Amino acid sequence: MKSAKNGDIVIIGGGIGGLTMALSLHQRGIPCRVFEAASEFRPLGVGINMMPHAIRVLSTLGLEENLNRYGVEAKEFAYFNRHGQEIFTEPCGRFAGYEYPHFSIHRGDLHQVLYEAVVERLGVGAVSLGHRCAGVEQDADGVTVRFEDAPEQHGRIALAFDGFHSALRHQFYPDEAPPQFGGINMWRGVTRRKPFLTGASVTRVGTVQVGKMVIYAIRQFDDGTQLINWNTEQPRDDHKLNDWATPGRIEDFIEPFAGWKFDWLDIPQLIADAEFILEYPMVDRDPVGRWVFDRVALMGDAAHPMYPRGGNGGAQAILDAECLSGLLTEHEDPVAALRMFEAERLEVVNRIVLTNRDQPPDYIIETVDNLTGGAPFERIEDVIDPAELAAISDRYKDTARYSKEAACGR
């Protein structure tokens, strides 16, 4: 196999961020190649929420129609307490006046849309599988990326979209502490069933202190049923940091949710009918003060791994790609473009990492739970002014950069 041309940009990792980067560079006429560790393309994972700020980028790449074909356009965010009582509901995406939609979609479907677009536009040789990054070397002329059991590749710059366990992050931060694990485990699954609520509601129920669930539809079938993505979060002193996507057992997590049979959804039945259940650790890493090392940049989860809350993990990788591809177009010197990318993005995204730990969108439910002591209420207005709940939601949107103004690129 021929090495990448010295003028090409080497993208390490063919996930959501790396493929978006390739499409963004190609759209601007900048040559690049993607090198992915997996030996074959396999759609993996479960659901993901793509907010309007991410969809704006994907729409400019001509992908909105395909995303709409696979996913479900979300209509609202709905928040409930552990008793199934509605706390707060607000429209989202186009239903809230955004220029771009909010799609809830299977991560594998999103990945397939991106992968097929890269192969169609850049050619089948643009993505090389079976290339697990082992390290990088660089000089004034370019970079050399080394791979396990595959030829090294050369380019002007290297962009590390190689994920949470990034080899290049480890190279530049060899003494970094282990992943930040706060004792919260996640169990995730998908269940095919009839729609609930609006059929397009991104729903949060309960609090992580006792037991929390996020539930939303990610596929629509011709018979009227949907594929429902659900995940739980709960503190577990008896669980250690586990491997990714370990097969999960209902008996390990069902206790807080066993009585959650609401008039709008029977959650124990939803869990019991799951096609599969996976167990994940709720982990991130402490923010670092540098992503760019001359001709090498950490990007996406390699730069800013965060708790999977608020639809921001994949979205921020997509926004990284948009930002850097634009800067590479504006500046002849790619090293200068990398420095500007870091200056524009680092502080903003590091703030999201910390906010996702302490005040994610479901902080709305925690606020009400603290005021009620976890007890049912008669009227939410007797507990808190709904305007205060809306303000909590708006603060997160501002921090995560998907207010209406930010989502439109303003």
N, C-alpha and C positions, 0 to 999 in steps of 0.2 A: 504494500500500500504506500502511495506517495505521501510524503509529509505535507502538512499545510504550507502553503506559500508564505514566505516571510512577511508579505503584506497583509495576510489574513489575520483576523482576530480569532483566537482560540477560546471557545466557550466550553468550560468544564462542567458537565451536568446537563442532561436532557429532560429535566422536569419542567414544571410550569414556567419558572423564571428563565431558565436557559433557552427554552424554545421561543418564548416571547422575545427574548433578546435577539435571537437569530432572525425572527420575522421583522423586528424593528430595524435592525441593521440592513437587512436585504431591502426593505422599503426605501431606505436612504442610499442604496447603491454601495454599501460598505461590505466587502467580502468577509465571510466568517465560516467556521466549521464548528460543529458540536460533537463533543466526545462524551459518551454516556457509559457509566460503569456496567449497567445491566447488559446481559448477553442477548436479550430479546425484549421487544416491546410488549409489555403486558399491562393492561389497564388495572391499576391497583387503587386501594383506599375506599373511602365511603364518601359522604357528602361534603360539599364546600359551598360557602356563600360568597358570591362575587358581587360586591357592592358597586354602585354606579361609578366610583372613581376608577376601579379596575376595568369595568366594562367600557368606559370611555376609551381606554387604551386599546382594548381588544376590538372595539368597534372601528377605530381608525385603521386597524389592520384587516378589516373586512371580515370579521369572524362572528358578528352579532347574529346573523341569520342561522348559522349552524349551532350556535349556543342555544338559541331559542328553540331549535328543533329537538335538542337533547334535554334541556333543562326545564325548570318551572320558573316563570317570572313571578317573583314574590310580590305580594300586595301589602303586607303589613308586618310590623313587629308586635307581638302580643306577649305580655308579661302576666304571670299568674303566681299566686302563693301556693304553698304545699297543700292547701285545701281546695285547690282548683278555682279559686276566686280571681276574677280579672282585676288586675291592679292598674294596668296602663296599656293602651293600644295606640299605635300611630301608623300612618301609611308609610310605605317605603318605595324607593325607586321612582318610576314614572308616576305612580299613584300618589307620591308626595310632591310632585312637581319637578323632579329631576329630569334633566335632558336625556339621561341614559337609564336603562332598566337595572334592576337587581335580579340576578339569576341565582337560584339554588340548583345545584347540579352535582351529579356524581363526579368525583374527582377523576375517575377513569375516563369519563366522557369528555371532560374538559381537556385532559391530556391528549386524548385521541384527536380532538379538533385541532389542537395546536400542532401535534406531530404530523398529521396529514397535510396541514397547510405548509409546514416547512418542507416536507418531501415534494409536494406539488410545485412550490415556488423556487426552492433552492436546488432541488434534485435529490435523488435517493442517496447520493454519496455525501450529502451535507451532514448527515448524522451517522457517526461511527459508534457502533455498540461494542461492548466488551472492552472498554477502555477505562479502567479504574485508576484514578490519578494517584501517583506515588510522590509527587513533589514537583517543584519548579525551580529553574535557574534562569538568571537574566543578566544582561549586560546593557551597554548603551545602545545596542542595535536591535535587541528584541528579547524574546523569552523562549525557553525550551521547557516544554511540559513533559515530564516522565510519567509513564504508565506501567502498571503491573502487566507483564506478559503481552505487551503491545509496543510498537515502535514509538519513540518520542516524536513530538510534534513541535513545530516552530511557528512563531507569529510575532506580530508587533506588540500585542498585549495579550494577557490571559485574564479571563473573567471567571471567577470561581463560583459557580452556582451548584456546588457539589454537596449542599445540604447540611443538615444538623451536625453530622459527623464529618465535616469537611477536612480532607487531608491538608489542604492549604491553610486553613485556619490553624490547624495543629502545627504546621510548619512555622507559621509566624507567631503563634502563641503556644510554644511547647510546654510551658508551665501553667497553662490555664487550669483553673479549678474544674472539678467534675460538673456535669449539668446540674442546674438548680432544680432540686426536687423538693417540693414543699409538703410531701406526704399526701398529695391528692392523686387519686387514680381515676382514669376514665374507662368506661366500657361503652363501646359503640356497636351499633347494628343497623340493619335495614329490614323493613317489614313491608310486604305488599298488602294493601288494604284500601278500603274506600276513603275518600278525602275526609278531613276533619276541619272544623272552623271554615275558613274561606276556601280551603283547598290550596291556598298559597300563603299560609301564615308561618312566619318564622317565630316559633314559640319557645319561650323560656319559662320554666316552672321551678319554684323552690330556690333554695340557697345552698351553696356549696358546703356550708357549715353542717347542714343536716343531710342534704341530698338534693341535687339539682339535675334537671334535664333540659336539653335543647332538642326540639323536634321540628322537622320541616320536610316537605315533599321535594324529591329531586328528579323524579321521572313521572310522566303521565302516560298511561296505557290506553289503548283503543277501547277497552271494555269499561272505562271509567274509573278503574282503580289507579292507585299511585304507589310508587316506591317511596316509603317514608324513612328518612334518615333520623336516627335518634342517638343521643349520647348522654351519658350520666357523668357526673362528677361527685365525688365524696371523699372526705378525709379518711384515711385508713392507716392506723398505726401498725397494723399487722401485715401491710404490704410494703415491699421494698421496691426500689427502682427496677422496673422490669424491662424486658426486651420490647421492641416495637411490635405491634400487631400480634401479640400472643393470643391464641384462642381463649375466649372468655367463658366463664361458667355463670349461669344465672344466680346460683346460690351464693356466689361471692359478693353480689351487690344488690340483690332484690329487696332486702329488708326495708330500707327507707321508703321504697316505692310500692310496697305490697298493697297498701290501702288507697292508692291513687286511682280510684275508679270514679271519674268525673262524668258529668252529663255530656261533655263535649269530647271526651276521649277516655277509653279504658286503657290506662298505661300498663298495668300488669299483663293484660292480654297482648298489647303491642309488643312487649318484650318477649312473651312466651312464643309468639308467632314469628320471631325473627328468622330470616334466612341464615344468618350467621351472627356471631358476637365476637368482637375483638377487644382485647384489653391493651390500653396504652398508659404510659406514664404522663402525667401533666408536668412537663419540663420545659425550661428555657435555659438561656445562659445570661450571665451578667453582661450588660453592655460594655463594649470595648471602645477605646478612644481613637482607633485607627482602623480603617478598612483597606486603605490603598498603600501599596508598597512598591513604589516606582511604577513598573509596568504590569503589576498584578493587583487585581481588586477582588476583595471578598464581596459577594452580592447575595441577595435573598437570604435564605436560612443560614448560609455560611457566615454572613455578616451580622444578622440580627435575628437569631432564632427566638421566637416568642410563644407564649401560651396561645393555643388555638382558640382564641376568643374574638368576637367582633368581626370575623371575616377578614382578618388583616395579615395572616401569614402569607398566603399566596398573593394577596393584593399588593403587599409592599414589594414583593419580588417583581411583580409586573410594573410597578411604578419605578423601581430601580432601572429596569430595562428601558422604559420610556425616557427617563432623565438622561441616562448615559448615552443612549443612541443619539439624542438631540445634541448633546455636547460634543460628541465625536464628529457630528456634521458641521458644527460651528467652528471647531478648532482643528487646525492642521496637525498640531502636536497632540498625539493621543495621551501622553503622560500628563499634559496640562489638563486635558479633559477629565482624566481620572481624578485629579486633585480637586477640580471643580465639582465633580459628582459627589465626592466625599463631603465637601463643604456644604453642599445643598441638602444632602440627605441624612448625614450621620446623626446630628442632634435631633432632628425631627423624628426619625424612626426609633432611636434609643428611648425617646420619651414614650412612644407607643408601647415598647417592650415593658417599661415599668408600669404604665397605666393598666396594661392587660393583667398584671399581677394583682393590683390593688383595687382598681375601680373600673372593671369592664362594664359592658352595657347592663348586665344583670345586677349591678349595684342598685338599680331601681328597686329590685325585689328585696335586697338586703336592707335597704333603708326602711321600707315598710315593715319588714319582719322585726327590725329593732324597735320600731314604734309600737307594734302590737304585741311584742313578746312571743311572736309566732302563732298567736290566736287568730281565729276568724274575725272578720269585721262585718258590720252592717253596710256601711257606705264608705268607699275609699275617701270621699270628701271629708268624712269625719276624722280620718287618720292624717291626711296630708293634702295640701292643695295640689291638684294634678299639674298645675303649672310648675311646681317644684320638681316633679318627676320628669316633665318635658325638658326642664333645664339640665337635669342629669344626663339625659339622652343627648342633648345638644352639645354638652361639654365633651362627651366622648367623640362625637362626630367631628368637633373642631380639632381635638388632639389627633385623631386618626386620619384627619384630612379627607373626610368625605361629607363635609357640609355641602350644601348646594353649590356654593361658589367654588370650593376646592375641587369638587367632583367634575366641574366643567373646565378645570385647568386654569382657573383664575386665581 
